[in-house]
Amino acid sequence: MSTALPAALDQPLLRRADFGDFQLPNRVVMAPTTRARAVNDGLVPTPMHATHYGQRASAGLIITESTWVSERAVGFVNVPGIYSEPQVTAWRQVTDTVHALGGRIVLQLWHTGAASHPDHLGGRLPAGPSAINPRVMSFTASGFQETVTPREMTARDIRTAIADFRTAAANARRAGFDGVEIAALGSFLIAQFLNPRLNRRSDAYGGDRARRRQLLLDIIDAVAEPWDGRCVGVRLGPYLTPGEPFRVDEDLLADYDALVAQLNNHPVAYLHLRGKDRTTPGAIPDFEAIARYRRAFHGPLIANNGFDRESANAVIEAGTADAVSFATHFIANPDLVARFATGHELAVADRDTYYTGGARGYVDHQVSATE
């Protein structure tokens, strides 16, 4: 064994972490990566999903691809759901595989809201907080298409969406997951409600920043019920700008300041925070952008976006984050933890295989030597 290896094993990324009910053997988290491999009418995970996640079981924590909480939530082709019995059964094969290999895995819950398209919904209009087009692209069977003006969700629609999240969380527990994560970022349903440019409601779910965040808070509480008030993470992306209506300004960031502080009053096991995009390739991620919300949230924090081994170790050592999640690095490097430990060069993902539906680029990556 190289004399450098013992020192390498002491890097912050490889230290154990206590996230309450999540006991992590290392702080290298697999971030959600939508890969469109549920190529079947029922949007059921396949044996390839079990292989894919099993190959990455050495991660301190795996967060799955975003997964539909109901048929009403769908807004991307070939993404699996967690609302039917065949889906629950198939996900159980995934969790059994990951657990047999010593891993921990949580399911990310997704609803696209107004960012969906009629092609996903049998010709019906998608629904959002208000009848305002989010002006983003939806990936359909015909390729990317522009979103349309949605219908405004009724009070009953909102109650149904919250119930869908609750049922999905219960199904995730039956499927053997260790917890769930709520996807509350991007151009999707929860982020739409948080956005004053898209949410023009005047009821309990809009009108000011406190009411705009009520949907997320109600979803957190509903999702926590099947987990006895634990094992629920929340992913936010205050700096993410998927389109003009989502442009970031200080008023929007202040909304997120208040939201993150209020998460302390709800059963949130950890905050998964997507930081700013890097200004140039190879630049170090903006630690202060993470620290802004670290100061407001009292629980464990996972940082994300643009980190490599060096910057991830630095942000953990500085106390700005407790763990770091990686997406593109995990796509091409199922053995990412071992590569970090041994200093092996990282493979680069082939973006042309991201959504192709086959084994190539999904379960065929080479594992590095560790000696």
QUIRA-V511067 format. One record per run of one state. SS is the DSSP state (hx for helix, st for strand, lp for the rest). FROM is the first residue (numbers start at 1). TO is the last residue. If there is no record, write none. Layout:
{{SS	FROM	TO} {SS	FROM	TO}}
This chain:
{{lp	1	3} {hx	4	8} {lp	9	11} {hx	12	14} {lp	15	16} {st	17	19} {lp	20	21} {st	22	24} {lp	25	27} {st	28	30} {lp	31	46} {hx	47	55} {lp	56	60} {st	61	68} {lp	69	70} {hx	71	73} {lp	74	75} {st	76	76} {lp	77	80} {st	81	81} {lp	82	84} {hx	85	100} {lp	101	104} {st	105	110} {lp	111	112} {hx	113	115} {lp	116	117} {hx	118	120} {lp	121	126} {st	127	128} {lp	129	136} {st	137	140} {lp	141	142} {st	143	146} {lp	147	150} {st	151	152} {lp	153	154} {hx	155	174} {lp	175	178} {st	179	183} {lp	184	188} {hx	189	194} {lp	195	208} {hx	209	212} {lp	213	213} {hx	214	225} {lp	226	231} {st	232	236} {lp	237	243} {hx	244	246} {lp	247	249} {hx	250	263} {lp	264	269} {st	270	274} {lp	275	286} {hx	287	294} {lp	295	299} {st	300	304} {lp	305	308} {hx	309	317} {lp	318	322} {st	323	326} {lp	327	327} {hx	328	332} {lp	333	335} {hx	336	342} {lp	343	350} {hx	351	353} {lp	354	371}}
